[in-house]
């Protein structure tokens, strides 16, 4: 998610979340032993980008790398081979938050939605995500999104929770969207609000709690949070390998301790984002826990 002018929501200043521990590897080992909740799944290898067809072989290969460390996988689309991801997750004993990608093209939206419904009736969807930041990107208006959410809720099996994914403040600003969701799926990025690293974890926690305040007791899941390992600065936020490691540790420690459902962003670096439609520039290619060669950035043994 890239931050555009007029989209910044200032939060209260917070105290630093603590100095870096001298035993980062010990903390990493404790996190991996405890087991992390979820990860945003990426199957695009070097030279691929959205629009290219994913294969079952490459999806399985990436799933095998992630399976020992996470209980859930999050997918973003139900077309171009992405519809194969939920079945792969099930083969590896993982639960799946399955997304339908929505945008300006109504015909493509229809295919995404119909495929999501089909996957759900096949027993491959544990949570259905109807759209990702489509309001933030201003590619669909609220009334059309509400109509889509209502249709999907009617067609989904009753036992499958349904939600919409967007920045935390959209749920504050759009109570009708909040009401339409069974579960609130919120993206929380201190980096994209220019927050300096020492304040970033508490800043993210406040984003989460602001959604909780408007949720009226509904389940709240952090669907994306992370910190880039390279690519420059955004106001007070600086991308660096050390910073990404510290943010990852602190975010996971908090989520595990508090029982917060959190999907980390992202699994693998994606070079296509530099020149792609994400609008993130150089930093967009460096959000993965694993690099483009599938090497875990913080501990080669993983």
Secondary structure, 3 states (H helix, E strand, C coil): CCCCCCCCCCCCCCCCCCCCCCCHHHHHHHHHHHCEEEEECCCCCCCCCCCCCCCHHHHHHHHHHHHCCEEEEECCCCCCCHHHHHHHHHHCCCEEEEEECCCCCHHHHHHHHHHHHHHHHCCCCCEEEEEECCCCCCCCCHHHHHHHHHHHHHHCCCCCEEEEEEEHHHHHHCHHHHHHCCEEEEECCCHHHCCCHHHHHHHHHHHHHHHHHHHCCCEEEEEECCCCCCCCEECCEECCHHHHHHHHHHHHHHHHHHCCCEEECCCECCHHHHCCCCCCHHHHHCCCCECCCCCECCCCCC
